[in-house]
Amino acid sequence: MEKLVFYVLIFSMSVRAQVCPKRCMCQNLAPSLAILCTKTGLLFVPPVIDRRTVELRLTDNFITVIRRKDFANMTNLLHLTLSRNTISQIMPYTFADLKGLRALHLDNNRIISISSIHFKGLLNLRHLILSNNQLQHIASGSFDDFIGILEDLDLSYNNLVNIPWDIIGKLNNVNSLSLDHNLIDFVPEGVFTNLLKLARLDMTSNKLKKIPPDPLFLRIPVYAKSKGSPLTSLVLSFGGNPLHCNCELLWLRRLTREDDLETCASPPDLLGKYFWTIPEEEFICDPPVITRHSGKTSVMEGEEVLLKCKAIGDPDPSIHWVSPEGKVISNSSRTISYENGTLEVLITTIKDNGNFTCIASNAAGDATASVELYINPLPHFANTTNYVKHPETGPSDILISAKSSSPGSGNETNIQQDKKVVAATMTSSTALIQWYPQNIPGVHMYQIQYNSSSDNTLVYRMIPSTSKTFLIKDLVAGREYDLCVLAVYNDGITFLTVTRVIGCVRFATEQEYNQCQPIHAQFLGGTMIIIIGGIIVASVLVFIIILMIRYKVYSSHEEQQKAKVSNVYSQTNGNQSGAQTQSTSKLQEGQEGEIGNLKRCTKDYAMMVITGDSDKGSVAQLSETNTEEIPSPRRRQPQRTSIDLQNTSHPPVKDSSTEQPDSPISHQVRQKATACDWTDIKI
């Protein structure tokens, strides 16, 4: 009984471990397990997959992204199919745990690029299918983990322009290579040489105009179709390319393939014809012909020059140049050779004087042409101890000048100047040079050359032929300079540009001494800005301090008033006995009597004014403030508890234009006002 329970428990555990994903079909054929999830509408890889699965098919679904956790610990998986989904993103190291995977199908998806980490960990991969995607780039090193054991690689129906040919050349074990229906326009020569096990190469429907011959194609029999071909043969397919049928493709025509599908796109007389229908004699090339090149060219030493060479032929010839020294010119910091046959020399030297050779070559032969380049050398200065002036014996292309010094003169030099060139005015940093030209016909310009006595750096300036003076700037103070003036003109015999020395001169710039310099305007401007800013800041601070002082004074005055009010409150409302209470009541009675007297005086004064003015038909109005009820002393005011009534607080309204000085009524009013003087009532 116990054994039965044990077996039932083991069986239930095994069944629970082999849970089949929803809407999927599981086939448990011991010892392998296959899960088929075809057309189930999956949006992602099911998370409940038995890790012992050997074959997993997830075709015809809507999976867009695959991650590493989707296939984690599935070390037994041998075949993974993800065809016909919408996969556009593969996360790094997605297949890192699939050490035993042999076949990976990712065709008919939306993958754009493959990086070097997408397929890391696939150490036993034999078949990789990536057809019908949108591939544009495959990184170098993407197939490193299985490059030596891969047998089948399918990259067809993509957008590949540049194939990683370094990867293709290392697929030593590949049997089938599909590169058809891409945008490939170039195949390196000899890239298939090491693919000794290659049985099928498909490159149909690309943009290839020519295909270089490969030793692999000559070692084994080549066929156009795999059907009926021997096992040791090679099936090549290059149909659908715009092939240019000339002598470069004669090797492909000579292959024994009566069922080939390659056609010619050019030349026009072979357009649309199949290879096997065209005789070998029509696969011809035209040798190059140089149609145009530069003529005799003359430039000054150090200047830039362009040498051009044009050639035609079939196929298009390549052009390279040979220098006068017999060396093939390559691209460098001084020379640039362009594909259109132009040679650019950025800085010419004396060594460039001579004939440059243009060589145009293609599969049919070579063609050459010479271009003469004449370099007009610049005068060079030599550092010697004697100043030598060479006699003028006609046109000269080379000027040699040297510094001179009198023997035994120490640091002082005996300057010998040619009177034809004079250093007229000199300062510590400038020198005005004047020259008196000779009778030289056809002068184009003058050239001034000078260098310092402390180094060999040569500086030259080109001056118009109409100028006879030149101001040299940016010189160093207290230094000697050697200067020569040359005339550039056309020789009447050879019609070449030559130079002739007019004269030379040696001069020294003045010493520069430290002098008191006036204060610069920039310094003054900055100082004034700082001073004005300081004044503004100080004014603001003084204003703030004054406000603070006034605030403190007002606050202290307010506290004193509050203290007085509190003192009055304590006297009037305090709990005092006996005499204090009586005195307070008496004070109140006296104040009430004074207020009553004040009211009567105000009323009599107002009546007198009304009576006086009524005789003239006018009524004087008494201000509301005079008739207001005088507040009781018991009322508490917020600031003060006294009422000050002055004679000038509310003066009576008078009309000076109508009042009579001797009126009896006016006299009575004045007497009444005098009798009832305003008094202060304080509480």
Wavefront OBJ file of the C-alpha trace (Angstrom):
o trace
v 0.000 0.000 0.000
v 2.787 2.386 0.839
v 4.488 1.708 -2.517
v 1.250 2.466 -4.338
v 0.933 5.820 -2.593
v 4.569 6.581 -3.408
v 4.092 5.852 -7.122
v 0.908 7.950 -7.257
v 2.748 10.858 -5.650
v 5.614 10.650 -8.140
v 3.167 10.502 -11.038
v 1.230 13.541 -9.806
v 4.462 15.509 -9.419
v 5.545 14.623 -12.928
v 2.187 15.643 -14.352
v 2.271 18.908 -12.424
v 5.801 19.623 -13.726
v 4.653 19.093 -17.297
v 1.911 21.712 -17.292
v 1.031 22.610 -20.864
v 0.487 26.328 -21.654
v -3.047 27.416 -22.378
v -4.209 26.944 -25.990
v -0.985 25.047 -26.789
v -0.477 21.415 -27.696
v 2.130 19.377 -25.863
v 3.603 16.167 -27.166
v 5.335 14.076 -24.555
v 7.289 11.541 -26.540
v 9.713 10.117 -24.008
v 12.327 11.183 -23.426
v 11.582 14.434 -25.275
v 8.860 17.033 -24.863
v 7.557 19.244 -27.679
v 5.291 22.285 -27.206
v 3.385 23.590 -30.212
v 1.762 27.042 -29.846
v 0.876 27.822 -33.451
v -1.775 30.443 -34.285
v -2.834 30.904 -30.688
v -2.738 34.738 -30.662
v 0.140 34.972 -28.196
v 1.446 38.452 -27.434
v 4.472 37.176 -25.535
v 6.273 33.935 -24.799
v 4.209 31.873 -22.316
v 5.788 31.969 -18.844
v 4.689 28.423 -17.902
v 6.899 26.353 -20.178
v 8.468 23.142 -18.977
v 12.206 23.744 -18.780
v 12.817 20.223 -20.098
v 11.229 21.099 -23.458
v 13.234 19.942 -26.459
v 11.261 21.615 -29.256
v 9.291 24.877 -28.964
v 7.254 26.289 -31.829
v 5.673 29.739 -31.434
v 4.868 30.480 -35.085
v 2.036 32.668 -36.442
v 1.515 34.768 -33.320
v 1.890 38.440 -32.357
v 5.016 38.357 -30.216
v 6.926 41.663 -30.485
v 9.759 41.331 -27.958
v 11.740 38.367 -26.698
v 13.665 38.532 -23.415
v 16.195 36.432 -21.597
v 13.697 35.328 -18.949
v 11.521 33.779 -21.674
v 14.059 30.981 -22.230
v 15.878 30.929 -18.907
v 17.341 27.544 -17.856
v 16.037 25.779 -20.982
v 19.298 23.944 -21.528
v 17.597 20.965 -23.232
v 15.978 23.040 -25.979
v 17.242 21.958 -29.418
v 14.824 23.590 -31.852
v 13.242 27.050 -31.421
v 10.880 28.475 -34.025
v 9.647 32.067 -33.795
v 8.666 32.501 -37.443
v 5.865 34.767 -38.655
v 5.540 36.988 -35.615
v 6.063 40.752 -35.247
v 9.364 40.591 -33.390
v 11.209 43.896 -33.714
v 13.385 43.793 -30.615
v 15.695 41.146 -29.234
v 16.979 41.926 -25.780
v 20.689 41.322 -25.061
v 21.663 37.788 -24.091
v 18.175 36.471 -24.844
v 19.561 33.060 -25.874
v 22.412 32.894 -23.348
v 20.994 29.827 -21.575
v 20.297 27.853 -24.747
v 23.646 26.088 -24.802
v 22.330 23.096 -26.739
v 20.179 24.902 -29.317
v 20.829 23.681 -32.858
v 18.211 25.481 -34.986
v 16.864 29.015 -34.586
v 14.155 30.307 -36.935
v 13.475 34.058 -36.811
v 12.206 34.544 -40.353
v 9.230 36.725 -41.315
v 9.590 39.230 -38.494
v 10.537 42.913 -38.249
v 14.129 42.765 -37.064
v 16.174 45.737 -38.280
v 19.677 45.088 -36.951
v 21.748 42.410 -35.259
v 24.282 43.400 -32.626
v 27.245 41.449 -31.333
v 25.430 40.403 -28.112
v 22.102 39.172 -29.503
v 23.297 35.627 -30.210
v 25.738 35.223 -27.330
v 25.652 31.754 -25.763
v 24.564 29.749 -28.822
v 27.551 27.437 -28.795
v 26.001 24.595 -30.834
v 23.897 26.458 -33.389
v 23.803 24.804 -36.809
v 20.927 26.538 -38.607
v 20.173 30.275 -38.454
v 17.236 31.542 -40.511
v 16.813 35.346 -40.672
v 15.037 35.730 -43.996
v 12.120 38.095 -44.699
v 13.004 40.660 -42.087
v 14.020 44.308 -42.427
v 17.701 43.809 -41.707
v 19.928 46.728 -42.577
v 22.976 46.056 -40.446
v 24.764 43.050 -39.008
v 27.545 43.882 -36.590
v 30.952 42.312 -36.974
v 31.338 39.518 -34.426
v 27.621 38.680 -34.263
v 28.263 35.005 -35.152
v 31.508 34.473 -33.242
v 30.110 31.823 -30.874
v 29.078 29.472 -33.706
v 30.982 30.765 -36.753
v 32.974 27.550 -37.143
v 30.041 25.109 -36.881
v 27.200 26.932 -38.675
v 25.855 24.890 -41.595
v 22.946 26.942 -42.893
v 22.690 30.750 -43.022
v 19.714 32.449 -44.655
v 19.772 36.265 -44.968
v 17.521 36.531 -47.997
v 14.764 39.102 -48.524
v 16.241 41.865 -46.404
v 17.592 45.376 -46.993
v 21.283 44.586 -46.645
v 23.667 46.766 -48.637
v 26.922 46.027 -46.850
v 27.347 42.411 -45.885
v 29.859 41.648 -43.105
v 32.180 39.845 -45.525
v 34.691 39.156 -42.759
v 32.055 36.891 -41.169
v 31.169 35.234 -44.473
v 34.800 34.398 -45.167
v 35.086 32.461 -41.863
v 32.078 30.158 -42.322
v 34.254 27.130 -42.973
v 31.478 24.606 -42.233
v 28.588 26.254 -44.081
v 26.708 24.222 -46.693
v 24.006 26.685 -47.770
v 24.410 30.450 -47.984
v 21.419 32.536 -49.072
v 22.047 36.225 -49.773
v 19.409 36.730 -52.438
v 16.937 39.617 -52.716
v 19.026 42.239 -50.981
v 20.749 45.456 -52.098
v 24.290 44.079 -52.398
v 26.361 45.832 -55.089
v 29.868 44.592 -54.296
v 31.532 41.250 -53.666
v 35.202 41.172 -52.563
v 37.536 39.037 -54.571
v 38.364 35.667 -52.971
v 35.800 35.933 -50.159
v 34.488 32.385 -50.803
v 37.895 30.711 -51.090
v 37.828 29.031 -47.665
v 34.207 27.845 -47.849
v 35.222 24.338 -48.857
v 31.913 22.724 -47.813
v 29.728 25.252 -49.613
v 27.135 23.458 -51.746
v 24.686 26.276 -52.511
v 25.292 30.013 -52.993
v 22.289 32.149 -53.881
v 22.846 35.835 -54.723
v 19.962 36.438 -57.083
v 18.140 39.769 -57.320
v 20.794 42.084 -55.943
v 22.538 45.047 -57.587
v 25.706 43.327 -58.765
v 27.223 44.575 -62.023
v 30.294 42.401 -61.842
v 31.311 39.302 -59.902
v 34.990 38.633 -59.357
v 36.225 35.083 -60.096
v 36.948 32.923 -57.075
v 39.264 29.879 -56.886
v 36.454 27.912 -55.219
v 34.349 28.096 -58.383
v 37.124 26.541 -60.438
v 37.911 23.579 -58.176
v 34.551 21.821 -58.188
v 31.742 21.402 -60.741
v 29.315 24.280 -60.741
v 25.602 24.066 -61.550
v 22.754 26.537 -61.738
v 20.129 24.398 -59.925
v 20.402 22.043 -57.020
v 17.977 19.550 -58.536
v 19.879 16.732 -60.171
v 23.305 18.119 -59.244
v 25.894 15.791 -57.642
v 26.554 16.013 -53.946
v 30.080 17.270 -54.506
v 28.971 20.079 -56.813
v 28.302 23.757 -56.167
v 25.063 25.430 -57.145
v 25.501 29.117 -58.044
v 22.664 31.548 -58.659
v 23.389 35.102 -59.840
v 20.223 35.759 -61.823
v 18.300 38.995 -61.460
v 21.403 41.187 -61.167
v 22.177 44.016 -63.627
v 25.316 42.252 -64.864
v 27.639 44.023 -67.282
v 28.696 41.376 -69.781
v 32.327 41.999 -70.674
v 35.575 40.121 -70.313
v 35.381 40.312 -66.491
v 32.427 37.881 -66.529
v 33.924 35.521 -69.065
v 34.778 33.073 -66.257
v 31.086 32.775 -65.358
v 30.174 32.166 -68.997
v 32.738 29.364 -69.272
v 31.238 27.388 -66.388
v 29.438 24.267 -67.588
v 25.885 25.338 -66.810
v 23.371 24.897 -69.571
v 20.451 25.843 -67.321
v 21.756 29.099 -65.930
v 19.393 32.063 -65.554
v 21.843 34.979 -65.643
v 21.074 37.704 -68.181
v 22.966 40.761 -69.371
v 21.908 44.308 -68.509
v 24.697 45.953 -70.548
v 26.194 46.685 -73.053
v 23.112 47.604 -75.101
v 23.719 45.005 -77.821
v 23.587 42.193 -75.198
v 20.680 43.541 -73.146
v 18.316 40.784 -71.952
v 20.291 37.854 -73.391
v 21.033 34.737 -71.342
v 24.643 33.912 -70.686
v 24.519 30.491 -72.285
v 23.177 31.967 -75.544
v 26.024 34.497 -75.966
v 29.288 33.367 -77.613
v 32.466 33.910 -75.620
v 33.806 36.207 -78.332
v 31.222 38.826 -77.411
v 32.436 39.095 -73.817
v 35.037 41.695 -74.656
v 36.667 44.674 -72.915
v 37.911 47.950 -74.371
v 41.416 49.094 -73.364
v 41.661 52.515 -71.699
v 42.198 55.668 -73.707
v 43.323 58.889 -72.073
v 41.087 61.572 -73.542
v 42.289 64.646 -71.678
v 45.097 65.660 -69.352
v 46.739 68.817 -68.059
v 49.334 70.547 -70.194
v 52.608 72.157 -69.181
v 52.090 73.809 -65.809
v 54.288 76.331 -63.987
v 53.839 77.347 -60.336
v 55.877 78.997 -57.608
v 57.510 76.804 -55.050
v 55.176 76.205 -52.117
v 51.989 76.843 -54.072
v 49.178 74.372 -54.742
v 48.721 72.691 -58.122
v 46.084 70.414 -59.699
v 47.024 67.861 -62.358
v 44.091 66.307 -64.247
v 43.805 63.139 -66.291
v 40.675 61.660 -67.905
v 40.366 58.195 -69.480
v 37.644 55.949 -70.871
v 37.442 52.196 -71.361
v 35.404 49.079 -70.632
v 35.486 48.437 -67.754
v 36.102 51.922 -66.352
v 39.844 52.314 -65.889
v 41.490 53.211 -62.620
v 44.012 56.064 -62.694
v 47.147 56.478 -60.635
v 50.120 58.829 -60.844
v 53.878 58.406 -60.837
v 56.122 61.225 -59.599
v 59.215 62.546 -61.454
v 61.277 60.376 -59.116
v 59.550 57.222 -60.424
v 57.457 56.542 -57.300
v 53.736 55.784 -57.279
v 51.957 58.667 -55.552
v 49.627 57.719 -52.724
v 47.432 59.874 -50.541
v 49.353 61.765 -47.888
v 49.351 65.090 -46.092
v 50.917 66.719 -49.178
v 49.264 64.875 -52.084
v 45.720 63.659 -52.725
v 44.759 61.372 -55.619
v 41.049 61.378 -56.481
v 39.055 58.619 -58.171
v 38.241 60.864 -61.127
v 41.943 61.020 -62.022
v 42.830 64.388 -60.473
v 46.064 64.739 -58.520
v 46.265 67.579 -56.001
v 49.660 68.655 -54.690
v 49.014 70.891 -51.702
v 52.594 72.174 -51.290
v 54.980 71.960 -54.212
v 58.737 71.505 -53.751
v 61.765 71.531 -56.023
v 61.559 67.733 -56.211
v 58.229 68.068 -58.010
v 59.922 69.741 -60.957
v 59.687 67.366 -63.955
v 57.225 65.030 -65.676
v 54.342 63.396 -63.819
v 52.996 60.224 -65.445
v 49.269 59.428 -65.539
v 48.565 55.682 -65.868
v 45.038 54.430 -66.691
v 44.527 50.660 -66.464
v 41.739 48.073 -66.675
v 41.383 44.394 -67.526
v 42.161 45.062 -71.203
v 45.383 47.029 -70.770
v 47.030 50.306 -69.760
v 47.446 53.800 -71.135
v 49.905 56.517 -70.068
v 50.354 60.261 -70.504
v 52.923 62.760 -69.203
v 52.235 66.098 -67.563
v 55.140 68.535 -67.236
v 55.320 70.579 -64.071
v 57.777 73.453 -63.748
v 58.548 74.771 -60.268
v 59.816 78.337 -59.867
v 62.091 78.083 -56.840
v 62.018 80.635 -54.084
v 65.237 82.388 -52.952
v 66.720 80.666 -49.938
v 68.959 82.179 -47.285
v 72.046 80.345 -46.053
v 73.515 81.046 -42.606
v 77.200 81.795 -43.344
v 79.636 84.411 -42.147
v 79.973 86.391 -45.386
v 77.407 88.400 -47.249
v 77.789 87.524 -50.917
v 76.059 89.502 -53.640
v 75.874 87.583 -56.892
v 76.147 89.497 -60.127
v 73.001 89.800 -62.200
v 73.609 87.785 -65.362
v 70.029 87.698 -66.663
v 66.916 85.837 -65.559
v 67.467 83.837 -62.388
v 65.324 81.234 -60.681
v 67.468 80.776 -57.583
v 68.496 83.483 -55.116
v 71.298 82.797 -52.648
v 71.971 85.383 -49.960
v 73.969 85.235 -46.812
v 74.738 87.376 -43.811
v 78.026 89.183 -43.560
v 80.087 90.553 -40.734
v 83.380 92.340 -40.676
v 86.232 90.313 -39.224
v 87.089 91.046 -35.674
v 84.091 93.272 -35.025
v 82.626 91.091 -32.284
v 78.865 91.620 -31.903
v 78.891 94.640 -34.247
v 78.337 93.861 -37.928
v 79.375 95.798 -40.974
v 76.057 96.129 -42.837
v 76.419 96.396 -46.567
v 73.232 97.592 -48.180
v 72.304 97.627 -51.802
v 71.241 101.127 -52.750
v 68.419 99.699 -54.883
v 66.607 98.527 -51.709
v 66.515 100.763 -48.615
v 65.056 100.331 -45.147
v 63.716 103.878 -44.853
v 62.028 103.936 -41.450
v 62.357 101.436 -38.629
v 60.723 101.049 -35.223
v 60.791 98.271 -32.673
v 58.136 96.287 -34.592
v 57.907 97.767 -38.117
v 60.140 98.625 -41.046
v 59.335 100.651 -44.175
v 61.067 99.174 -47.227
v 61.612 101.159 -50.435
v 63.050 99.898 -53.701
v 63.965 101.400 -57.031
v 62.991 98.985 -59.836
v 65.166 98.346 -62.854
v 64.054 98.429 -66.450
v 62.447 94.975 -66.429
v 59.599 94.599 -68.967
v 56.370 92.749 -68.136
v 56.644 92.720 -64.322
v 53.613 90.977 -62.804
v 54.402 91.584 -59.150
v 57.162 92.033 -56.621
v 58.094 89.497 -54.011
v 59.631 90.416 -50.648
v 61.471 87.732 -48.705
v 63.035 88.110 -45.298
v 64.053 86.090 -42.302
v 65.432 86.752 -38.834
v 69.055 86.320 -37.884
v 68.054 84.024 -35.013
v 66.389 81.329 -37.130
v 65.935 80.126 -40.713
v 62.211 80.758 -41.012
v 61.535 82.338 -44.393
v 58.676 84.809 -44.806
v 57.600 86.176 -48.170
v 55.026 88.722 -49.323
v 53.598 89.303 -52.794
v 53.307 93.000 -53.722
v 51.473 94.516 -56.740
v 53.673 95.787 -59.539
v 52.481 99.371 -58.971
v 53.880 99.541 -55.423
v 57.405 100.690 -54.629
v 57.165 100.629 -50.831
v 56.012 98.101 -48.278
v 55.544 98.335 -44.502
v 56.578 95.159 -42.667
v 54.805 94.673 -39.370
v 54.966 92.283 -36.408
v 58.763 92.312 -36.207
v 60.707 91.503 -33.055
v 62.435 94.372 -31.269
v 66.229 94.438 -31.291
v 66.696 91.756 -33.964
v 68.487 91.777 -37.308
v 66.705 90.859 -40.524
v 67.898 90.017 -44.047
v 65.492 91.122 -46.789
v 65.451 90.843 -50.568
v 63.103 92.223 -53.210
v 62.465 90.211 -56.399
v 60.609 91.020 -59.589
v 58.315 88.327 -61.038
v 57.891 88.599 -64.811
v 57.541 86.552 -67.998
v 60.686 85.688 -69.907
v 60.370 86.899 -73.485
v 62.234 83.882 -74.858
v 60.696 80.876 -73.073
v 57.472 82.587 -71.985
v 57.952 81.115 -68.526
v 57.489 82.980 -65.283
v 60.897 83.846 -63.822
v 62.220 86.038 -61.030
v 65.041 88.585 -60.870
v 66.634 90.063 -57.773
v 66.274 93.808 -57.490
v 68.315 94.139 -54.319
v 68.857 93.043 -50.720
v 69.251 94.861 -47.444
v 70.051 94.030 -43.856
v 68.463 96.039 -41.064
v 67.869 95.811 -37.341
v 64.798 96.864 -35.430
v 65.057 99.285 -32.505
v 65.285 98.182 -28.909
v 62.060 98.390 -26.934
v 62.333 100.097 -23.546
v 59.842 99.981 -20.741
v 58.143 103.379 -20.472
v 55.467 104.791 -18.267
v 52.256 104.064 -19.984
v 49.141 106.204 -19.491
v 46.143 104.691 -17.873
v 44.115 102.978 -20.503
v 40.565 103.990 -21.162
v 39.429 100.473 -20.311
v 41.018 100.747 -16.876
v 39.428 104.183 -16.267
v 36.066 102.959 -17.417
v 36.201 99.980 -15.083
v 37.291 102.143 -12.163
v 34.452 104.615 -12.719
v 31.953 101.802 -12.864
v 33.224 100.445 -9.541
v 33.112 103.916 -7.897
v 29.575 104.673 -9.109
v 28.412 101.271 -8.007
v 29.937 101.826 -4.547
v 28.175 105.185 -4.225
v 24.841 103.634 -5.148
v 25.298 100.808 -2.646
v 26.316 103.268 0.125
v 23.270 105.472 -0.589
v 20.955 102.500 -0.359
v 22.517 101.427 2.942
v 22.190 104.973 4.423
v 18.548 105.126 3.347
v 17.875 101.755 4.984
v 19.591 102.869 8.198
v 17.511 106.099 8.329
v 14.319 104.107 7.901
v 15.345 101.777 10.714
v 16.124 104.711 13.062
v 12.751 106.370 12.357
v 11.005 103.084 12.912
v 12.698 102.613 16.275
v 11.858 106.224 17.381
v 8.231 105.850 16.390
v 8.039 102.492 18.155
v 9.479 103.930 21.405
v 7.084 106.921 21.267
v 4.169 104.582 20.781
v 5.264 102.485 23.764
v 5.435 105.661 25.942
v 1.883 106.659 24.910
v 0.669 103.180 25.749
v 2.340 103.454 29.132
v 0.564 106.787 29.854
v -2.817 105.371 28.879
v -2.299 102.379 31.105
v -1.445 104.750 33.970
v -4.697 106.716 33.449
v -6.610 103.452 33.329
v -5.125 102.439 36.649
v -6.092 105.772 38.222
v -9.684 105.886 36.939
v -10.638 102.223 37.064
v -8.429 100.933 39.826
v -9.789 99.373 43.001
v -8.843 102.238 45.311
v -10.879 103.045 48.483
v -11.867 106.124 50.415
v -10.469 109.413 49.197
v -9.478 108.128 45.792
v -13.053 107.204 44.942
v -14.376 110.515 46.173
v -11.755 112.528 44.333
v -12.546 110.690 41.188
v -16.276 111.408 41.492
v -15.570 115.063 42.166
v -13.277 115.293 39.208
v -15.928 113.809 37.026
v -18.586 116.249 38.308
v -16.261 119.220 37.630
v -15.498 117.996 34.162
v -19.206 117.528 33.405
v -19.856 121.113 34.511
v -17.131 122.423 32.263
v -18.472 120.454 29.320
v -21.989 121.846 29.951
v -20.638 125.381 30.039
v -18.790 124.649 26.775
v -21.999 123.494 25.128
v -23.862 126.619 26.177
v -21.135 128.887 24.880
v -21.099 127.060 21.555
v -24.893 127.329 21.245
v -24.946 131.049 22.081
v -22.129 131.699 19.652
v -23.918 129.902 16.880
v -27.185 131.786 17.565
v -25.364 135.087 17.477
v -23.854 134.256 14.126
v -27.197 133.163 12.700
v -28.899 136.343 13.965
v -26.207 138.558 12.480
v -26.282 136.946 9.120
v -30.057 136.676 8.868
v -30.318 140.434 8.335
v -28.400 140.114 5.051
v -30.301 137.076 3.793
v -27.598 134.487 4.426
v -27.407 131.634 6.870
v -24.114 130.466 8.265
v -23.849 126.817 8.799
v -22.179 125.501 11.815
v -19.714 122.765 11.296
v -20.831 119.341 12.277
v -17.846 118.927 14.416
v -18.845 121.887 16.629
v -22.319 120.496 17.254
v -21.203 116.983 17.906
v -21.668 115.619 21.293
v -18.539 115.981 23.346
v -17.506 112.483 24.342
v -17.797 111.575 27.987
v -14.638 111.413 29.973
v -15.455 107.793 30.690
v -14.990 106.860 27.044
v -11.609 105.260 26.384
v -9.655 106.514 23.346
v -7.045 104.239 21.700
v -4.155 106.693 21.877
v -4.998 109.601 24.183
v -7.747 110.284 26.791
v -7.741 114.102 26.554
v -9.767 116.442 24.431
v -7.983 119.590 23.351
v -10.200 122.298 22.077
v -8.345 125.314 20.680
v -9.691 128.636 19.521
v -8.492 127.998 16.008
v -9.754 124.422 15.659
v -13.137 125.357 14.210
v -13.243 129.053 13.356
v -16.586 130.566 12.516
v -17.443 131.124 8.935
v -17.249 134.802 8.032
v -17.786 136.721 4.861
v -15.290 139.543 4.742
v -17.021 141.194 1.837
v -20.353 141.726 3.620
v -19.320 142.194 7.221
v -19.504 145.686 8.667
v -16.840 146.553 11.203
v -19.093 148.797 13.297
v -22.133 146.487 13.326
v -23.675 146.090 16.781
v -24.314 142.446 16.197
v -20.695 141.822 15.328
v -19.667 143.629 18.447
v -21.917 141.412 20.564
v -20.524 138.311 18.884
v -16.987 139.311 19.694
v -17.901 139.978 23.303
v -19.592 136.644 23.567
v -16.611 134.881 22.068
v -14.346 136.642 24.505
v -16.515 135.721 27.429
v -16.652 132.106 26.426
v -12.993 131.300 25.875
v -12.181 127.711 24.859
v -10.539 125.764 27.573
v -8.739 122.460 27.607
v -10.473 119.598 29.286
v -8.090 116.866 30.215
v -8.904 113.551 31.830
l 1 2 3 4 5 6 7 8 9 10 11 12 13 14 15 16 17 18 19 20 21 22 23 24 25 26 27 28 29 30 31 32 33 34 35 36 37 38 39 40 41 42 43 44 45 46 47 48 49 50 51 52 53 54 55 56 57 58 59 60 61 62 63 64 65 66 67 68 69 70 71 72 73 74 75 76 77 78 79 80 81 82 83 84 85 86 87 88 89 90 91 92 93 94 95 96 97 98 99 100 101 102 103 104 105 106 107 108 109 110 111 112 113 114 115 116 117 118 119 120 121 122 123 124 125 126 127 128 129 130 131 132 133 134 135 136 137 138 139 140 141 142 143 144 145 146 147 148 149 150 151 152 153 154 155 156 157 158 159 160 161 162 163 164 165 166 167 168 169 170 171 172 173 174 175 176 177 178 179 180 181 182 183 184 185 186 187 188 189 190 191 192 193 194 195 196 197 198 199 200 201 202 203 204 205 206 207 208 209 210 211 212 213 214 215 216 217 218 219 220 221 222 223 224 225 226 227 228 229 230 231 232 233 234 235 236 237 238 239 240 241 242 243 244 245 246 247 248 249 250 251 252 253 254 255 256 257 258 259 260 261 262 263 264 265 266 267 268 269 270 271 272 273 274 275 276 277 278 279 280 281 282 283 284 285 286 287 288 289 290 291 292 293 294 295 296 297 298 299 300 301 302 303 304 305 306 307 308 309 310 311 312 313 314 315 316 317 318 319 320 321 322 323 324 325 326 327 328 329 330 331 332 333 334 335 336 337 338 339 340 341 342 343 344 345 346 347 348 349 350 351 352 353 354 355 356 357 358 359 360 361 362 363 364 365 366 367 368 369 370 371 372 373 374 375 376 377 378 379 380 381 382 383 384 385 386 387 388 389 390 391 392 393 394 395 396 397 398 399 400 401 402 403 404 405 406 407 408 409 410 411 412 413 414 415 416 417 418 419 420 421 422 423 424 425 426 427 428 429 430 431 432 433 434 435 436 437 438 439 440 441 442 443 444 445 446 447 448 449 450 451 452 453 454 455 456 457 458 459 460 461 462 463 464 465 466 467 468 469 470 471 472 473 474 475 476 477 478 479 480 481 482 483 484 485 486 487 488 489 490 491 492 493 494 495 496 497 498 499 500 501 502 503 504 505 506 507 508 509 510 511 512 513 514 515 516 517 518 519 520 521 522 523 524 525 526 527 528 529 530 531 532 533 534 535 536 537 538 539 540 541 542 543 544 545 546 547 548 549 550 551 552 553 554 555 556 557 558 559 560 561 562 563 564 565 566 567 568 569 570 571 572 573 574 575 576 577 578 579 580 581 582 583 584 585 586 587 588 589 590 591 592 593 594 595 596 597 598 599 600 601 602 603 604 605 606 607 608 609 610 611 612 613 614 615 616 617 618 619 620 621 622 623 624 625 626 627 628 629 630 631 632 633 634 635 636 637 638 639 640 641 642 643 644 645 646 647 648 649 650 651 652 653 654 655 656 657 658 659 660 661 662 663 664 665 666 667 668 669 670 671 672 673 674 675 676 677 678 679 680 681 682 683
